Amino acid sequence: MLQIHQFPCLSDNYGFLVHDPESGETACIDTPDAEEYLKQAEAKGWKITHIWNTHWHPDHAGGNDAIKAATGCTVYGPAEVERIAKPDVVIKHGDTVSLGAFTGDVIDVGGHTNGHIAIHVAQQDIAFVGDAVFALGCGRMFEGTADQFWSSLQRIKALPPETMLYCAHEYTQANAKFAVHADPDNGALAQYAAEIEDKRARNEPTVPTQLRRELQTNPFLRADEAALAAKWGGDAPHETFAALRAGKDNF
């Protein structure tokens, strides 16, 4: 079984080290803070052999060169990561990556950035989703279109509901406030929001989150439901999604 070590870094990022004890291989999921990743790997006694980037933003790929220089690891990422540091292996939708005997399926989740990808390891019901989707939220639409982003979210929604989503930021408390505003009659959401408040009061992480729960509560994944369309408008789900995203941007 893969071992996942999660730790906070920068102001609100999460770092993830994924380790296969059989092969001894270890992957960094994005590289927001090279020094912290190297420190955490050393403390675990793990040698970093891979970097898997989800997108090009500096708080996701900015540590690539320093970690590669220190470890000689192989960097995998979408072509857009070349804006920061050229990956050794360019990956795109339909490709796979591996860590020992474990295989990760590469999924196009463009919208936050055009080339954003997620990696789904079906053998362990986990997905590393970067900034495509968060607990009760989704990434800002910096480069993509609403239609593109909504299509990307459909690919996430199609994963098995037991999949644990490893999101890259601790944004959940703020996301919950908007979600309750967007969908005030959702009882499951109200309960989830209360649990989030309790967790954050104890300084506990809200990540990872299970897809099943997000499908019930995350308004950005539910833009095709009649109640949200009626409240937020739009003749098609991607238009309702666009209205929700604009609403969150200005909330």
C-alpha positions in Angstrom: 0.0 0.0 0.0 1.2 3.5 -0.8 2.1 5.7 2.2 1.0 9.3 1.9 2.7 11.9 4.1 0.8 15.2 4.1 2.2 18.4 5.6 1.5 22.2 5.5 3.8 24.5 3.6 3.9 28.1 2.4 0.9 30.0 3.7 -2.0 27.5 2.9 -0.6 24.8 0.6 -0.4 21.1 1.5 2.6 19.1 0.4 2.3 15.4 -0.3 5.0 12.8 -0.4 3.8 9.4 -1.8 6.0 6.4 -0.9 5.9 2.8 -2.1 7.6 0.8 0.6 8.2 -2.2 -1.8 10.2 -0.4 -4.4 11.4 2.4 -2.2 10.2 5.0 -4.7 8.8 8.3 -3.5 6.9 11.0 -5.5 6.4 14.6 -4.6 3.0 15.8 -5.6 3.8 19.3 -6.8 6.7 21.3 -5.3 5.5 24.5 -3.6 8.5 24.6 -1.2 11.6 22.6 -2.1 13.3 23.1 1.2 10.3 21.7 3.2 9.9 18.8 0.8 13.5 17.8 1.2 13.3 18.2 5.0 10.1 16.1 5.2 11.5 13.3 3.0 14.7 13.2 5.1 12.7 12.9 8.3 10.8 10.0 6.9 13.9 8.3 5.5 12.5 8.4 2.0 14.5 9.1 -1.2 12.6 11.3 -3.7 12.6 9.6 -7.1 9.7 11.4 -8.9 7.9 14.7 -9.1 4.3 14.7 -10.4 3.2 18.2 -11.2 -0.5 19.0 -11.7 0.0 22.5 -13.3 2.5 25.2 -13.9 1.8 27.8 -11.1 4.9 28.6 -8.9 3.3 27.3 -5.8 3.0 23.9 -7.6 6.1 23.6 -9.7 8.4 26.2 -8.2 10.5 23.7 -6.3 11.2 21.4 -9.2 14.7 22.4 -10.1 16.0 22.5 -6.5 14.5 19.1 -5.7 15.8 17.6 -8.9 19.3 19.0 -8.2 19.3 17.5 -4.7 17.9 14.1 -5.6 18.3 13.4 -9.3 14.6 12.6 -9.5 12.5 12.5 -12.7 9.9 15.3 -13.2 6.6 14.4 -14.8 4.1 17.2 -15.7 1.9 18.7 -18.3 3.6 20.7 -21.1 2.7 24.0 -19.4 5.1 23.3 -16.6 7.8 24.4 -19.0 6.9 28.0 -18.0 8.6 27.2 -14.7 11.0 24.3 -15.4 11.0 21.9 -18.3 9.7 18.5 -17.1 11.7 15.4 -18.0 8.5 13.6 -19.1 5.5 15.5 -20.5 2.2 13.8 -19.5 -1.3 14.4 -20.8 -4.8 13.0 -20.6 -4.8 9.3 -21.1 -1.2 8.8 -20.1 -0.1 6.9 -17.0 2.6 7.4 -14.3 3.9 4.7 -12.0 5.4 4.3 -8.6 6.6 0.8 -8.0 3.6 -1.5 -8.9 1.1 1.4 -8.6 -0.3 3.2 -11.7 -1.7 6.6 -11.8 -4.1 7.6 -14.6 -3.6 11.1 -15.9 -6.8 13.1 -16.3 -7.4 16.4 -18.1 -8.9 18.8 -15.6 -8.1 22.1 -17.4 -9.9 25.3 -16.4 -7.8 26.7 -13.5 -5.0 26.6 -16.0 -5.5 25.2 -19.5 -3.1 22.2 -19.1 -4.0 21.3 -15.5 -4.0 17.5 -14.9 -5.0 15.2 -12.0 -3.6 11.8 -11.2 -5.9 9.0 -10.1 -4.5 5.9 -8.5 -7.4 3.5 -8.8 -5.6 0.7 -6.8 -5.9 2.9 -3.7 -8.9 5.0 -4.4 -7.0 8.3 -4.3 -6.6 11.2 -6.7 -4.3 14.2 -6.6 -6.3 17.0 -8.0 -4.1 20.1 -7.4 -6.3 23.2 -7.7 -9.0 21.8 -10.0 -11.3 21.0 -7.1 -11.2 21.7 -3.4 -13.2 20.5 -0.5 -16.5 22.5 -1.1 -14.8 24.5 -3.9 -12.8 24.6 -7.1 -9.9 26.7 -8.4 -10.3 30.1 -9.9 -10.7 30.1 -13.6 -7.5 31.9 -14.5 -7.0 30.6 -18.0 -9.8 28.3 -19.1 -13.5 28.7 -20.0 -16.5 27.7 -18.0 -17.5 25.1 -20.5 -13.9 23.6 -20.3 -13.9 23.7 -16.5 -17.3 22.1 -16.2 -16.2 19.3 -18.6 -13.2 18.8 -16.4 -15.3 18.5 -13.3 -17.4 15.8 -15.0 -14.3 13.7 -15.3 -13.7 14.1 -11.6 -17.3 13.3 -10.8 -17.0 10.1 -12.9 -14.4 8.7 -10.5 -15.6 6.1 -8.0 -17.4 7.9 -5.2 -15.1 6.4 -2.5 -12.1 8.2 -4.1 -10.2 10.4 -1.7 -9.4 13.8 -3.3 -6.0 15.2 -2.2 -6.5 19.0 -2.8 -3.6 21.3 -2.7 -4.8 24.1 -0.3 -6.5 24.5 3.0 -9.3 26.7 1.6 -12.2 24.7 3.1 -13.4 27.1 5.8 -13.8 30.0 3.3 -15.3 27.6 0.7 -17.9 26.4 3.2 -19.1 29.9 3.9 -19.7 30.5 0.2 -21.2 27.0 -0.3 -23.8 27.6 2.4 -24.6 31.0 0.8 -25.0 29.3 -2.6 -27.1 26.4 -1.4 -28.6 27.3 2.0 -31.2 24.5 2.0 -28.7 21.6 1.8 -28.8 19.8 5.1 -25.8 17.6 4.3 -23.8 20.8 3.5 -24.8 22.5 6.8 -23.6 19.4 8.7 -20.3 19.3 6.8 -19.7 23.1 7.3 -20.2 22.6 11.1 -17.6 19.8 11.1 -15.2 22.0 9.2 -15.5 24.7 11.7 -14.8 22.2 14.5 -11.7 20.8 12.7 -10.2 24.2 11.9 -10.8 25.3 15.5 -8.5 22.4 16.5 -6.1 23.3 13.6 -6.8 20.0 11.9 -6.7 19.6 8.1 -9.9 19.2 6.1 -7.9 17.5 3.3 -8.3 14.9 1.9 -12.0 14.8 1.2 -14.1 12.0 -0.2 -15.7 12.5 -3.6 -19.0 11.0 -2.3 -19.4 13.8 0.1 -18.4 16.5 -2.4 -21.0 15.2 -4.8 -23.6 15.9 -2.1 -22.4 19.3 -0.9 -19.9 21.0 -3.3 -21.9 23.5 -5.4 -19.4 23.6 -8.2 -19.9 19.8 -8.7 -23.7 20.3 -8.6 -24.2 23.0 -11.1 -26.3 20.6 -13.2 -28.9 20.3 -10.4 -32.2 22.2 -10.8 -32.1 23.9 -7.4 -28.8 25.6 -8.1 -29.7 26.5 -11.6 -32.9 28.1 -10.4 -31.0 30.2 -7.8 -27.9 31.0 -9.9 -29.3 31.0 -13.4 -28.0 29.6 -16.7 -29.7 27.6 -19.4 -26.9 25.0 -19.3 -24.9 23.6 -16.4 -21.7 25.3 -17.5 -23.5 28.6 -17.4 -24.7 27.9 -13.8 -21.1 26.9 -13.0 -19.9 30.2 -14.4 -22.3 32.1 -12.3 -21.3 30.2 -9.2 -17.6 30.8 -10.0 -18.2 34.5 -10.5 -20.2 34.6 -7.2 -17.3 33.0 -5.3 -14.8 35.4 -6.9 -16.8 38.3 -5.5 -18.0 36.8 -2.2 
